[in-house]
Amino acid sequence: MMSRRERPGKHARAVMSDRRWQPLSLAARAIWLGLTDVGDVVPSIRAPGRTGATSDDIARYLAADAGAVRDALPSLVQCGVLEPVGSGYRLASY
Protein backbone atom coordinates (compact mmCIF):
# COMPACT_ATOMS: atom_id res chain seq x y z
CA MET A 1 0.00 0.00 0.00
CA MET A 2 1.35 3.44 -0.91
CA SER A 3 1.94 5.92 1.85
CA ARG A 4 -0.04 9.16 1.85
CA ARG A 5 3.04 11.08 0.70
CA GLU A 6 3.40 8.92 -2.42
CA ARG A 7 -0.22 9.01 -3.55
CA PRO A 8 -0.38 10.73 -6.98
CA GLY A 9 -2.97 13.45 -7.36
CA LYS A 10 -3.38 14.27 -3.69
CA HIS A 11 -3.07 18.01 -4.39
CA ALA A 12 -5.65 18.05 -7.18
CA ARG A 13 -8.66 19.11 -5.12
CA ALA A 14 -6.85 22.09 -3.58
CA VAL A 15 -5.41 23.20 -6.90
CA MET A 16 -8.66 22.86 -8.82
CA SER A 17 -10.57 24.88 -6.23
CA ASP A 18 -8.05 27.75 -6.40
CA ARG A 19 -9.46 30.92 -7.98
CA ARG A 20 -6.52 31.04 -10.41
CA TRP A 21 -7.50 27.71 -11.96
CA GLN A 22 -10.39 28.88 -14.17
CA PRO A 23 -8.63 31.36 -16.49
CA LEU A 24 -5.68 29.06 -17.23
CA SER A 25 -5.27 27.11 -20.44
CA LEU A 26 -5.48 23.33 -20.35
CA ALA A 27 -1.70 23.08 -20.76
CA ALA A 28 -1.08 25.42 -17.82
CA ARG A 29 -3.57 23.49 -15.69
CA ALA A 30 -1.86 20.20 -16.50
CA ILE A 31 1.55 21.66 -15.65
CA TRP A 32 0.30 23.05 -12.34
CA LEU A 33 -1.25 19.74 -11.31
CA GLY A 34 1.81 17.80 -12.40
CA LEU A 35 4.24 20.08 -10.61
CA THR A 36 2.41 19.79 -7.31
CA ASP A 37 3.01 16.03 -7.36
CA VAL A 38 6.57 16.36 -8.69
CA GLY A 39 7.27 18.86 -5.91
CA ASP A 40 6.87 16.08 -3.36
CA VAL A 41 9.95 14.30 -4.71
CA VAL A 42 11.94 17.13 -6.37
CA PRO A 43 12.60 19.80 -3.73
CA SER A 44 13.85 22.40 -6.24
CA ILE A 45 10.28 22.68 -7.54
CA ARG A 46 8.90 23.96 -4.25
CA ALA A 47 11.74 24.82 -1.90
CA PRO A 48 13.17 28.32 -1.64
CA GLY A 49 16.61 28.55 -3.11
CA ARG A 50 18.73 30.04 -5.83
CA THR A 51 17.91 27.49 -8.48
CA GLY A 52 14.66 26.27 -9.88
CA ALA A 53 13.68 23.82 -12.58
CA THR A 54 14.17 24.99 -16.16
CA SER A 55 11.38 24.67 -18.68
CA ASP A 56 13.18 21.65 -20.17
CA ASP A 57 13.41 20.04 -16.71
CA ILE A 58 9.71 20.63 -16.16
CA ALA A 59 8.89 19.10 -19.54
CA ARG A 60 11.04 16.08 -18.70
CA TYR A 61 9.48 15.64 -15.23
CA LEU A 62 6.00 15.76 -16.71
CA ALA A 63 6.83 13.85 -19.91
CA ALA A 64 5.34 16.78 -21.81
CA ASP A 65 6.18 18.59 -25.02
CA ALA A 66 8.89 21.17 -24.29
CA GLY A 67 7.27 23.75 -26.60
CA ALA A 68 3.90 23.43 -24.88
CA VAL A 69 5.56 23.83 -21.49
CA ARG A 70 7.46 26.96 -22.63
CA ASP A 71 4.22 28.46 -23.96
CA ALA A 72 2.29 27.79 -20.73
CA LEU A 73 4.89 28.96 -18.19
CA PRO A 74 4.32 32.72 -18.66
CA SER A 75 0.64 32.41 -17.73
CA LEU A 76 1.56 30.44 -14.61
CA VAL A 77 4.07 33.13 -13.63
CA GLN A 78 1.58 35.92 -14.36
CA CYS A 79 -1.10 34.45 -12.10
CA GLY A 80 1.37 33.74 -9.30
CA VAL A 81 1.53 29.96 -9.41
CA LEU A 82 5.19 29.87 -10.47
CA GLU A 83 7.97 32.32 -9.77
CA PRO A 84 11.22 32.76 -11.66
CA VAL A 85 14.27 31.64 -9.67
CA GLY A 86 17.69 31.94 -11.25
CA SER A 87 17.38 30.43 -14.71
CA GLY A 88 14.34 28.34 -13.80
CA TYR A 89 11.02 28.31 -11.98
CA ARG A 90 9.59 27.07 -8.71
CA LEU A 91 6.08 26.81 -7.30
CA ALA A 92 5.19 30.04 -5.53
CA SER A 93 2.18 28.48 -3.85
CA TYR A 94 2.35 24.87 -2.86
C-alpha positions in Angstrom: 0.0 0.0 0.0 1.4 3.4 -0.9 1.9 5.9 1.9 0.0 9.2 1.9 3.0 11.1 0.7 3.4 8.9 -2.4 -0.2 9.0 -3.5 -0.4 10.7 -7.0 -3.0 13.5 -7.4 -3.4 14.3 -3.7 -3.1 18.0 -4.4 -5.6 18.1 -7.2 -8.7 19.1 -5.1 -6.9 22.1 -3.6 -5.4 23.2 -6.9 -8.7 22.9 -8.8 -10.6 24.9 -6.2 -8.1 27.7 -6.4 -9.5 30.9 -8.0 -6.5 31.0 -10.4 -7.5 27.7 -12.0 -10.4 28.9 -14.2 -8.6 31.4 -16.5 -5.7 29.1 -17.2 -5.3 27.1 -20.4 -5.5 23.3 -20.4 -1.7 23.1 -20.8 -1.1 25.4 -17.8 -3.6 23.5 -15.7 -1.9 20.2 -16.5 1.5 21.7 -15.7 0.3 23.0 -12.3 -1.2 19.7 -11.3 1.8 17.8 -12.4 4.2 20.1 -10.6 2.4 19.8 -7.3 3.0 16.0 -7.4 6.6 16.4 -8.7 7.3 18.9 -5.9 6.9 16.1 -3.4 9.9 14.3 -4.7 11.9 17.1 -6.4 12.6 19.8 -3.7 13.9 22.4 -6.2 10.3 22.7 -7.5 8.9 24.0 -4.2 11.7 24.8 -1.9 13.2 28.3 -1.6 16.6 28.6 -3.1 18.7 30.0 -5.8 17.9 27.5 -8.5 14.7 26.3 -9.9 13.7 23.8 -12.6 14.2 25.0 -16.2 11.4 24.7 -18.7 13.2 21.7 -20.2 13.4 20.0 -16.7 9.7 20.6 -16.2 8.9 19.1 -19.5 11.0 16.1 -18.7 9.5 15.6 -15.2 6.0 15.8 -16.7 6.8 13.8 -19.9 5.3 16.8 -21.8 6.2 18.6 -25.0 8.9 21.2 -24.3 7.3 23.7 -26.6 3.9 23.4 -24.9 5.6 23.8 -21.5 7.5 27.0 -22.6 4.2 28.5 -24.0 2.3 27.8 -20.7 4.9 29.0 -18.2 4.3 32.7 -18.7 0.6 32.4 -17.7 1.6 30.4 -14.6 4.1 33.1 -13.6 1.6 35.9 -14.4 -1.1 34.5 -12.1 1.4 33.7 -9.3 1.5 30.0 -9.4 5.2 29.9 -10.5 8.0 32.3 -9.8 11.2 32.8 -11.7 14.3 31.6 -9.7 17.7 31.9 -11.3 17.4 30.4 -14.7 14.3 28.3 -13.8 11.0 28.3 -12.0 9.6 27.1 -8.7 6.1 26.8 -7.3 5.2 30.0 -5.5 2.2 28.5 -3.9 2.4 24.9 -2.9 
